[in-house]
Amino acid sequence: MTAPRMMKLGAFVHETGQHVAAWRHPDAYAESGTNFAQAADVAQTAERGLFDLFFLADSAAVSVFGSPDSRGRMAKTVKFEPITMLSALAAVTSRIGLVATTSSTYNEPYTLARQFASLDHISGGRAGWNLVTSNNEAEAFNHGRDQHVAHADRYDRASEFAEIVTGLWDSWEPDAFIRDKESGVYFDPAKMHTLNHRGPYFAVRGPLNVAASPQGRPVLVQAGASDIGRDLAARTAEVVFTAQTTFEQASGFYADVMNRLPAYGRSPDEVRILPGIYPVVGRTEAEAREKFDFLQSLIHPSVGISVLEHTIGVGGLSAYPLDGPVPDMGDTNGPLSRQRLLLEAARRDNLTLWELCLLNAGPRGHLLAVGTPSQIADVMEHWFRNGAADGFNVMPAWLPGSLRDFVDMVVPELQRRGLFRTEYEAATLRGNLGLGVPHPRWRKD
């Protein structure tokens, strides 16, 4: 008998929460970007909720958007380096997957492959890499460049980058290390595989000096919804993180990515698509709305504008009246898909500039769900059962409260409906996601 299909859940975590004013909530962990105990508590809460993965948002730069006043009001400014953070979290968790966002634009593939392979060993097979090409243009200034790499070039580089990383993860067969003290043989050289990659962007010999992954390979996650991003997802990703605000958008995205898989010799069984959801949960609908409105009331106007500029990659919006229409603008060289998504919402709903700021302040282009556990589960179930999602990346508004609300109220409702696990199925991230081990390059069959 075939087991019922179950939702997969990620906890997508910014330092203090997804909302731009999260740190101002009276009960928020305002220091979690520099306080490991707070971060550990959040990860353990997600594991208590049986989440598949703890998904760490990251950027390798302080945002340069906005005025000095707005930047001084931002909490998402300092943060732990993600591999360091997740390696520490591996010691205080046991089952939840540990996914880090790391850019292919401003890293080297050998170093990244080594870091994630090491994390996979440290965690016992729970590592995942979220491949991004960087949506924060300020990262260029920290890596020897005067401007961000062009959008298309970033994705061409990312495709080759991912090919190298996965190839390096196949450097060793699982039984390569004999470690026979009596004979003096430590490993079998025939089971070591050298990559010898040479391409337009990189030349990497290999092999990787980390043994084969406990889960075959770390799980490869990809976040990008532009046309070129969808192609990269279809070619490489095992988990796709996407931003969609309506069921129609999400189901269209889901079908499009799945339809692209055969061109790369892949099947839907190899991919899980997890749209972001920003849930605000209350015991009653009125309580949920009160929670939502309270956080919205904490947004300073300069912060709302600054965060919108960062999200869509366009500066100078403070020159326009907040109660006026959203100005016309050309395509960004930053987060192109997110810009188009938000501008489409502004045109569709005839939003003022400030209304777009408010819309962006929490969900930032993701699905907003405000209501009771049953109402939020209704939305999730509809998307899950009707071809729009394999699960969700849950984006708590503020931490730890919003995540605790979801774990304590929504997870039991999903379990009651038979949509979500009541215990972990496996010890590895790949096992809990129901993903097989990719065919290693050294295997000939």
Secondary structure, DSSP 8 states (H G I E B T S, - for coil): -------EEEEEE-SS-SSTTGGGSTTS-TTTTT-HHHHHHHHHHHHHTT-SEEEE---SS----S-HHHHTT-STT----HHHHHHHHHTT-SSSEEEEEEESSSS-HHHHHHHHHHHHHHHTS-EEEEEE--S-GGGGGGTT-SS---HHHHHHHHHHHHHHHHHHHTSB-TT-EEEETTTTEEE-GGGB----EE-SS-EE----SS--BTTBS-EEEEE--SHHHHHHHHHH-SEEEE--SSHHHHHHHHHHHHHHGGGGT--GGG-EEEEEEEEEE-SSHHHHHHHHHHHHHT--HHHHHHHHHHHHT---GGGS-TTSB-------SS-HHHHHHHHHHHHHHT-BHHHHHHHHHTTTTSEEEEE-HHHHHHHHHHHHHTTS-SEEEE--SSTTHHHHHIIIIIHHHHHHTT-S-SS-S-SSHHHHHT------TT---
